[in-house]
Amino acid sequence: MIRRLIGTMLGQILAINAGASALTFLLFLALLLTHDPPVPPPPPWPWPDAFRIAALIESIHAVPRADRALIAAAATERGLSVRLTPAVVPCTGLRLEAKGMRAVLDAELRSLMADTMVHSCDVAGTDRSEGIQVLAVIDDQILEIRTESVSPRPPPRFSPVTLPFIGTLLFLSVAVASMSAWALSRVIGPLRRLAEKADSFCGEIAVAPIREEGPHEIRLATRAFNLMQERIARSIRDRTRMLAAISHDLRTPLTRMRLQLQTGRAEIARGKLIRDVDLMQSMVTSALAFLSGNFEREEKEWLDLGALLSTLCDEFEEGGVAIRYDGPRQIQAFCRPNAITRAVTNLIENGSHFGKEVTVGAAVRHDGTIVIEVTDDGPGIPGQHLQDVIEPFVRLDPTRSGRAGSVGLGLSIVKEIVQAHSGGLELINRRPNGLTARLTLPRE
């Protein structure tokens, strides 16, 4: 189970996250154990002893003579000896620490400092001091105060590695790992569903959009997959319908060709065979043109659309079609010339087949949109089928199915070309009869 979890993306990321959290915890713990945290330094010497001595001298000066000995005896403690004596042997040294003590007492005692002396008691013949001697003359007595020798004292050791601190650090590591795992599940979940859907789509080819959720990048991937499976499914449906339509339409010319060959009159059958072969070739060419979408490979360029439409109308008129162009002679458009020519040609062929007269119109709207309309005076299309006939391989019976070589792709090709130009195709019935195919194209 653990090995299977580690083999997944989620398991590997969780393992990395858990390892990083544990390593961070151990690193913090090691740093706290091996390095003492900074502690505030004690007040610099001789400030503590100097304040005590100054306060003691002021107190003894202020009390009656009978109570002075008691106060002196009570003030004696560790590091400080105090006595009242009629005479004393003064020390003669004056080290740096004694000078510092004298400076502090001078600032604290002020007027009393005139009867106060500060010396360091040096050991004869050595470079060692036994402490500092402070002598204060009080009436006919001398107050002698001695401090111990001055030496640096190590700062107290403080260890923050306590059970509450370790528990707090451990809780922080677990909380970070848990939140990371939850965030990863938000990312891995949509990815896993996307992978499952991709695997099932390969076997079923069933379009069922996936809900777009998760981070922005995952939503983009999901949206791209939904579009991809929709396009693949639509392409498969179009090819299936194409094969069905071609298979159905090829039966008639193949049957005629078989019967003509079986009659044995080759001279009579030759012309009919050629027509049937041309018919079959037209069907196959139309289907392949729709599926290949070669117009998308053509580069866009500036084109005089008015001149193109006028030329197409002249060519069809020379072929015997009653057609006229109604629009400006110059319309500048940025498009694929061959694709637009093919789209307009398909519409004119449809109009000339189902109507007696065709009119091609063009105009430019105030927003720069180019509108091309191909109008015929034929029977039109029932309103409920106006959108159906644009779909591939859809033909209406009986009014629009009698065209030889048609497999129902003309309007579908026009729609694909117009959509590739970010435009639109609309079919509109005229009154009392006729049909208008309207193309809208952006000028740029």
Backbone torsions as a table, in degrees:
resi	resn	phi	psi	omega
1	MET	NA	-46.3	-179.8
2	ILE	-66.8	-40.3	179.7
3	ARG	-64.4	-38.4	178.1
4	ARG	-66.2	-39.0	179.1
5	LEU	-66.5	-39.9	179.4
6	ILE	-65.5	-28.7	179.7
7	GLY	-71.8	-14.8	179.6
8	THR	-89.4	163.0	178.8
9	MET	-64.0	-42.3	179.1
10	LEU	-62.0	-44.5	-179.3
11	GLY	-63.0	-41.1	179.9
12	GLN	-66.3	-42.3	180.0
13	ILE	-67.3	-39.3	177.2
14	LEU	-64.5	-39.7	178.8
15	ALA	-64.0	-42.3	177.6
16	ILE	-63.0	-42.1	-178.9
17	ASN	-66.1	-44.2	179.2
18	ALA	-64.3	-42.2	178.0
19	GLY	-62.6	-40.3	178.8
20	ALA	-65.8	-39.6	178.8
21	SER	-65.2	-43.7	179.7
22	ALA	-65.0	-41.3	178.9
23	LEU	-64.2	-39.5	177.5
24	THR	-63.0	-42.2	178.8
25	PHE	-61.6	-47.3	-179.1
26	LEU	-66.1	-36.7	179.9
27	LEU	-65.0	-45.1	177.8
28	PHE	-61.0	-43.4	-179.0
29	LEU	-63.2	-41.5	179.7
30	ALA	-65.9	-40.3	178.7
31	LEU	-63.3	-40.0	-179.9
32	LEU	-69.6	-31.9	-178.9
33	LEU	-78.2	-32.2	-174.2
34	THR	-96.1	-16.7	-178.6
35	HIS	-122.8	122.6	177.5
36	ASP	-72.3	134.7	178.4
37	PRO	-71.7	151.6	179.4
38	PRO	-65.3	136.3	177.0
39	VAL	-118.7	150.3	-179.3
40	PRO	-64.4	133.1	-178.5
41	PRO	-68.8	151.6	177.5
42	PRO	-68.1	160.9	178.8
43	PRO	-57.3	140.8	-176.6
44	PRO	-65.2	138.2	175.5
45	TRP	-68.8	142.4	11.0
46	PRO	-102.7	28.4	-174.2
47	TRP	-57.2	-50.0	-178.0
48	PRO	-60.2	-49.3	-178.5
49	ASP	-67.0	-36.7	-178.2
50	ALA	-64.6	-41.7	178.4
51	PHE	-63.6	-41.0	-179.8
52	ARG	-64.6	-42.8	-178.8
53	ILE	-65.5	-43.7	-179.9
54	ALA	-62.5	-41.7	178.9
55	ALA	-65.4	-37.5	-179.5
56	LEU	-66.9	-44.1	-179.6
57	ILE	-62.8	-43.2	179.4
58	GLU	-64.2	-38.6	-180.0
59	SER	-65.4	-43.2	-178.3
60	ILE	-68.0	-35.9	175.8
61	HIS	-62.9	-31.2	-171.8
62	ALA	-87.0	-19.1	-175.2
63	VAL	-95.5	162.7	177.2
64	PRO	-63.5	162.6	-176.3
65	ARG	-61.6	-35.6	-175.8
66	ALA	-68.3	-24.8	-176.9
67	ASP	-95.7	-3.4	-174.7
68	ARG	-68.3	-39.8	-179.1
69	ALA	-63.0	-39.5	179.2
70	LEU	-63.4	-42.0	-179.9
71	ILE	-65.9	-40.2	179.3
72	ALA	-63.1	-43.3	179.5
73	ALA	-65.5	-37.7	-179.3
74	ALA	-70.7	-26.4	-178.0
75	ALA	-78.9	-15.8	179.7
76	THR	-69.3	125.5	178.9
77	GLU	-152.1	-176.6	-177.4
78	ARG	-63.0	127.8	179.5
79	GLY	87.8	-5.8	-177.2
80	LEU	-148.0	120.8	177.2
81	SER	-114.6	136.1	-174.5
82	VAL	-132.6	136.2	175.5
83	ARG	-154.8	150.5	173.5
84	LEU	-105.2	127.1	-175.7
85	THR	-143.9	149.5	177.6
86	PRO	-72.2	-26.2	-179.3
87	ALA	-147.3	151.7	-178.2
88	VAL	-152.0	149.9	176.1
89	VAL	-90.6	113.4	-178.0
90	PRO	-77.0	151.0	172.9
91	CYS	-79.8	162.5	-174.3
92	THR	-116.5	-10.4	-177.2
93	GLY	-75.1	158.9	177.6
94	LEU	-146.1	73.9	-179.8
95	ARG	-78.5	176.9	-176.7
96	LEU	-62.4	-39.1	-179.6
97	GLU	-66.8	-33.7	177.4
98	ALA	-67.3	-38.1	176.5
99	LYS	-63.7	-39.8	177.8
100	GLY	-64.9	-40.7	177.7
101	MET	-63.0	-42.2	-179.1
102	ARG	-63.4	-39.4	-179.3
103	ALA	-63.9	-39.9	-180.0
104	VAL	-69.4	-43.5	-179.8
105	LEU	-65.9	-33.7	178.8
106	ASP	-64.2	-36.8	179.3
107	ALA	-75.1	-27.1	-175.6
108	GLU	-91.0	-42.4	-172.3
109	LEU	-86.4	-29.0	178.7
110	ARG	55.7	-103.0	-174.3
111	SER	-67.6	-29.1	-179.6
112	LEU	-74.3	-14.0	-175.2
113	MET	-71.5	-14.5	179.7
114	ALA	-65.1	-29.8	-179.8
115	ASP	-103.1	22.7	-176.6
116	THR	-123.5	138.5	177.4
117	MET	-127.3	148.8	179.9
118	VAL	-131.5	125.8	177.8
119	HIS	-138.8	163.0	172.5
120	SER	-106.7	136.7	-176.7
121	CYS	-92.0	98.6	-177.9
122	ASP	-87.3	148.0	175.0
123	VAL	-84.6	128.6	-175.9
124	ALA	-61.3	135.4	177.1
125	GLY	76.9	4.9	179.7
126	THR	-130.9	171.2	177.3
127	ASP	-105.9	41.2	-174.8
128	ARG	-124.0	146.6	179.5
129	SER	-119.2	140.2	179.0
130	GLU	-92.3	3.3	178.1
131	GLY	134.4	-166.4	-177.7
132	ILE	-116.4	138.8	178.7
133	GLN	-111.9	125.8	176.5
134	VAL	-114.3	122.8	-179.8
135	LEU	-115.9	123.8	179.1
136	ALA	-123.7	123.6	179.7
137	VAL	-83.1	119.6	179.0
138	ILE	-124.3	106.8	-174.8
139	ASP	56.0	-120.5	-179.3
140	ASP	-101.1	13.8	179.7
141	GLN	-119.7	162.5	179.0
142	ILE	-119.2	127.0	176.2
143	LEU	-93.2	115.3	179.3
144	GLU	-104.9	125.7	178.4
145	ILE	-125.1	125.6	179.0
146	ARG	-120.1	138.6	173.7
147	THR	-110.6	159.1	178.2
148	GLU	-70.8	167.0	178.2
149	SER	-62.5	143.9	-177.0
150	VAL	-84.4	126.5	176.2
151	SER	-146.6	145.4	-178.9
152	PRO	-63.5	135.5	179.8
153	ARG	-103.4	133.5	179.8
154	PRO	-65.7	141.1	179.3
155	PRO	-66.8	150.4	179.6
156	PRO	-63.2	140.8	180.0
157	ARG	-84.5	129.0	-179.4
158	PHE	-123.2	123.0	-179.3
159	SER	-111.4	114.0	-179.7
160	PRO	-81.9	-4.2	-177.7
161	VAL	-77.7	83.8	178.2
162	THR	-114.7	168.9	-178.2
163	LEU	-61.9	-43.8	177.0
164	PRO	-61.6	-38.7	-179.8
165	PHE	-66.5	-44.1	178.1
166	ILE	-62.1	-40.5	178.2
167	GLY	-63.1	-40.1	178.2
168	THR	-63.9	-45.4	179.4
169	LEU	-63.8	-40.0	178.5
170	LEU	-66.2	-41.6	177.6
171	PHE	-62.3	-39.4	178.6
172	LEU	-62.8	-42.9	179.5
173	SER	-64.4	-43.8	179.9
174	VAL	-65.9	-40.0	179.7
175	ALA	-64.0	-42.8	178.6
176	VAL	-63.9	-42.5	178.8
177	ALA	-63.5	-40.6	-179.7
178	SER	-66.3	-45.5	178.4
179	MET	-64.2	-36.9	177.0
180	SER	-65.4	-40.1	178.4
181	ALA	-63.5	-40.4	178.1
182	TRP	-64.7	-42.0	179.0
183	ALA	-64.6	-38.7	178.8
184	LEU	-66.4	-36.9	179.0
185	SER	-64.3	-32.1	176.4
186	ARG	-65.7	-27.7	179.4
187	VAL	-88.8	-43.5	-174.9
188	ILE	-71.4	-33.6	-178.1
189	GLY	-57.6	-54.8	177.7
190	PRO	-60.9	-35.4	178.0
191	LEU	-64.9	-39.9	179.6
192	ARG	-66.1	-42.7	177.9
193	ARG	-64.9	-35.2	177.3
194	LEU	-65.0	-41.5	178.4
195	ALA	-65.3	-42.2	179.0
196	GLU	-63.4	-40.9	179.7
197	LYS	-66.6	-40.2	178.4
198	ALA	-62.9	-39.4	179.1
199	ASP	-67.1	-42.4	179.6
200	SER	-70.8	-31.8	-179.9
201	PHE	-66.0	-34.6	179.2
202	CYS	-62.6	-30.0	-178.3
203	GLY	-92.9	-31.0	-172.9
204	GLU	-106.5	-26.2	-174.1
205	ILE	51.8	46.6	178.7
206	ALA	-112.8	128.2	-176.6
207	VAL	-85.5	111.7	174.7
208	ALA	-137.9	100.6	-174.0
209	PRO	-58.1	143.6	176.5
210	ILE	-89.2	141.1	178.2
211	ARG	-66.4	131.4	-179.4
212	GLU	-82.0	113.0	-178.8
213	GLU	-149.1	171.2	180.0
214	GLY	91.5	-166.6	179.7
215	PRO	-62.2	169.5	-175.6
216	HIS	-60.3	-42.1	-178.5
217	GLU	-65.7	-38.2	179.0
218	ILE	-67.6	-38.7	177.9
219	ARG	-64.2	-38.2	176.9
220	LEU	-63.6	-42.5	178.6
221	ALA	-64.0	-40.8	178.6
222	THR	-64.7	-42.8	178.8
223	ARG	-62.6	-41.3	178.7
224	ALA	-64.7	-37.8	178.8
225	PHE	-67.7	-40.8	178.0
226	ASN	-61.1	-43.4	177.4
227	LEU	-64.9	-39.2	-179.3
228	MET	-63.8	-47.3	-177.8
229	GLN	-68.7	-30.3	176.1
230	GLU	-66.8	-42.6	179.3
231	ARG	-67.1	-41.0	179.4
232	ILE	-63.4	-45.1	179.7
233	ALA	-63.1	-40.9	178.7
234	ARG	-65.8	-39.5	178.6
235	SER	-64.1	-41.0	178.9
236	ILE	-66.0	-40.9	177.6
237	ARG	-63.0	-42.5	179.8
238	ASP	-63.2	-41.3	179.8
239	ARG	-68.8	-37.2	176.9
240	THR	-64.0	-45.0	178.4
241	ARG	-65.4	-36.1	178.0
242	MET	-63.0	-46.4	179.4
243	LEU	-61.9	-40.7	179.5
244	ALA	-65.8	-42.5	-178.8
245	ALA	-67.2	-44.9	-179.7
246	ILE	-65.9	-41.2	178.7
247	SER	-60.3	-39.8	-179.8
248	HIS	-69.9	-43.4	-175.0
249	ASP	-74.7	-26.7	-179.5
250	LEU	-76.5	-16.2	-179.2
251	ARG	-62.4	-41.7	-176.2
252	THR	-64.5	-53.0	178.6
253	PRO	-65.2	-34.0	177.7
254	LEU	-65.5	-39.4	178.2
255	THR	-65.0	-42.9	178.3
256	ARG	-62.7	-41.2	-180.0
257	MET	-63.9	-39.8	178.2
258	ARG	-63.0	-45.1	-179.3
259	LEU	-65.1	-39.5	-179.6
260	GLN	-66.6	-37.9	178.3
261	LEU	-70.8	-32.4	-179.6
262	GLN	-72.6	-21.7	179.0
263	THR	-70.1	-24.9	177.5
264	GLY	84.3	-1.1	179.7
265	ARG	-98.1	87.4	-172.9
266	ALA	-67.8	-37.2	-177.4
267	GLU	-63.7	-39.8	-179.5
268	ILE	-73.5	-37.7	-174.2
269	ALA	-78.6	-17.0	-173.5
270	ARG	-61.1	-49.0	-179.5
271	GLY	-61.8	-41.3	178.5
272	LYS	-67.0	-36.8	178.6
273	LEU	-64.0	-41.7	178.9
274	ILE	-62.4	-42.0	178.3
275	ARG	-62.8	-40.9	178.9
276	ASP	-66.7	-39.1	177.5
277	VAL	-63.5	-42.6	177.2
278	ASP	-62.0	-39.6	178.1
279	LEU	-62.2	-46.1	179.4
280	MET	-64.1	-40.3	178.5
281	GLN	-64.1	-37.7	177.7
282	SER	-64.0	-40.9	178.2
283	MET	-61.8	-49.4	-176.8
284	VAL	-65.5	-41.8	-180.0
285	THR	-61.9	-42.6	179.7
286	SER	-63.1	-42.5	-179.4
287	ALA	-66.7	-43.8	179.8
288	LEU	-65.7	-36.2	178.3
289	ALA	-63.8	-38.8	178.8
290	PHE	-66.7	-42.1	-175.3
291	LEU	-75.9	-30.7	-176.9
292	SER	-74.7	-36.4	-178.1
293	GLY	58.4	44.1	-177.0
294	ASN	-64.6	-20.3	-177.7
295	PHE	-63.7	-23.1	-179.8
296	GLU	-71.7	-19.6	179.3
297	ARG	-83.5	-13.1	-179.0
298	GLU	-74.9	137.4	179.4
299	GLU	-78.2	145.0	177.3
300	LYS	-79.7	149.4	177.7
301	GLU	-155.2	165.4	178.3
302	TRP	-74.7	136.1	-174.3
303	LEU	-139.7	142.4	172.6
304	ASP	-84.3	93.2	-175.0
305	LEU	-66.2	-33.8	178.5
306	GLY	-61.9	-43.5	178.4
307	ALA	-65.4	-37.8	179.2
308	LEU	-63.6	-46.2	-178.9
309	LEU	-65.5	-39.4	178.5
310	SER	-63.7	-41.2	179.4
311	THR	-65.5	-42.1	178.5
312	LEU	-61.4	-41.9	179.5
313	CYS	-63.7	-39.7	177.9
314	ASP	-63.3	-41.0	-179.2
315	GLU	-66.1	-42.2	178.7
316	PHE	-67.9	-35.0	179.2
317	GLU	-65.6	-37.0	176.4
318	GLU	-66.4	-25.5	177.4
319	GLY	-84.4	4.1	175.9
320	GLY	98.4	10.8	-180.0
321	VAL	-92.7	135.1	176.7
322	ALA	-79.9	97.8	-173.0
323	ILE	-142.3	149.7	176.0
324	ARG	-146.6	154.5	179.8
325	TYR	-107.7	130.7	-178.8
326	ASP	-127.5	96.2	-178.9
327	GLY	174.8	175.9	-179.8
328	PRO	-66.0	152.6	-178.2
329	ARG	-78.0	-23.3	-178.4
330	GLN	-128.6	120.6	174.2
331	ILE	-137.2	111.9	179.9
332	GLN	-82.6	125.6	-179.5
333	ALA	-140.0	142.7	176.8
334	PHE	-98.3	104.2	-171.3
335	CYS	-154.5	-178.4	173.3
336	ARG	-94.1	107.7	-172.0
337	PRO	-58.2	-47.6	-177.2
338	ASN	-64.4	-38.9	-179.6
339	ALA	-67.1	-43.9	178.7
340	ILE	-64.5	-39.8	176.8
341	THR	-59.3	-43.2	-179.4
342	ARG	-65.5	-41.6	-179.2
343	ALA	-63.8	-47.8	-179.4
344	VAL	-65.8	-37.2	178.3
345	THR	-61.5	-43.5	178.0
346	ASN	-59.9	-43.1	-179.3
347	LEU	-66.5	-40.5	178.6
348	ILE	-65.2	-40.5	178.4
349	GLU	-62.9	-41.8	176.8
350	ASN	-61.9	-47.0	-178.9
351	GLY	-62.9	-41.0	-179.4
352	SER	-71.0	-25.0	179.3
353	HIS	-76.6	-38.7	-174.9
354	PHE	-100.4	-8.0	178.8
355	GLY	-131.3	168.4	179.9
356	LYS	-91.4	-27.3	-177.7
357	GLU	-136.9	139.2	-177.4
358	VAL	-124.2	137.8	176.5
359	THR	-123.5	128.3	177.3
360	VAL	-108.3	121.1	-179.9
361	GLY	-121.3	155.1	178.9
362	ALA	-148.2	148.3	179.4
363	ALA	-158.5	160.0	178.0
364	VAL	-118.8	121.3	179.5
365	ARG	-76.0	170.0	-177.1
366	HIS	-65.0	-25.7	178.7
367	ASP	-87.2	5.2	178.5
368	GLY	91.8	-3.8	178.9
369	THR	-71.1	134.7	179.0
370	ILE	-96.3	130.2	-179.5
371	VAL	-116.4	125.7	175.9
372	ILE	-118.3	128.4	-179.8
373	GLU	-123.9	128.6	174.7
374	VAL	-114.0	113.7	-173.1
375	THR	-116.0	135.6	173.8
376	ASP	-124.4	168.9	179.2
377	ASP	-109.4	32.3	-179.6
378	GLY	-79.8	-164.5	-175.6
379	PRO	-74.4	-13.7	-177.8
380	GLY	79.9	-171.0	-178.3
381	ILE	-129.5	136.2	175.5
382	PRO	-54.3	139.2	-174.3
383	GLY	-55.6	-35.5	-177.5
384	GLN	-73.4	-9.5	-177.9
385	HIS	-112.9	10.0	-177.2
386	LEU	-62.6	-35.9	179.0
387	GLN	-86.1	-26.9	-177.4
388	ASP	-67.2	-38.7	-174.0
389	VAL	-68.9	-15.1	178.0
390	ILE	-76.9	-23.8	-179.8
391	GLU	-69.7	152.1	-178.3
392	PRO	-62.5	141.8	171.8
393	PHE	64.8	22.4	176.6
394	VAL	-102.3	124.4	177.4
395	ARG	-133.2	142.9	-178.6
396	LEU	-97.4	138.9	176.6
397	ASP	-112.2	143.3	1.4
398	PRO	-99.2	-6.1	-166.7
399	THR	-70.3	-28.2	-173.6
400	ARG	-127.5	28.4	179.0
401	SER	-116.7	4.3	-176.2
402	GLY	-91.7	7.7	-178.4
403	ARG	-81.0	123.1	-176.8
404	ALA	-68.0	136.3	177.6
405	GLY	80.7	2.5	-179.3
406	SER	-88.2	132.6	175.7
407	VAL	-117.6	14.8	176.6
408	GLY	78.6	35.2	-177.9
409	LEU	-115.1	-6.8	-174.9
410	GLY	-58.8	-53.6	-179.5
411	LEU	-69.4	-30.9	177.3
412	SER	-64.7	-41.6	177.8
413	ILE	-64.4	-42.1	177.4
414	VAL	-59.5	-43.5	179.8
415	LYS	-61.7	-44.1	179.7
416	GLU	-62.8	-41.1	-179.1
417	ILE	-65.8	-44.7	-178.3
418	VAL	-66.0	-41.3	178.0
419	GLN	-65.5	-32.1	175.8
420	ALA	-66.3	-21.0	176.3
421	HIS	-97.6	12.5	-178.7
422	SER	62.3	32.9	178.7
423	GLY	-113.3	-161.5	-178.0
424	GLY	-147.9	158.3	178.1
425	LEU	-121.9	133.0	-179.8
426	GLU	-137.8	133.4	176.5
427	LEU	-105.4	130.6	-175.3
428	ILE	-131.6	125.6	175.7
429	ASN	-75.4	138.8	177.2
430	ARG	-97.1	162.4	175.9
431	ARG	-114.9	132.3	4.9
432	PRO	-84.1	-17.1	179.5
433	ASN	-153.3	166.4	-180.0
434	GLY	110.0	170.4	-176.5
435	LEU	-141.2	140.4	175.3
436	THR	-117.6	123.5	173.8
437	ALA	-100.6	115.1	-173.9
438	ARG	-109.2	123.9	176.1
439	LEU	-106.8	135.1	174.4
440	THR	-119.0	127.7	-176.9
441	LEU	-130.4	137.9	172.2
442	PRO	-70.1	143.5	-176.7
443	ARG	-66.6	-35.0	178.5
444	GLU	-125.7	NA	NA
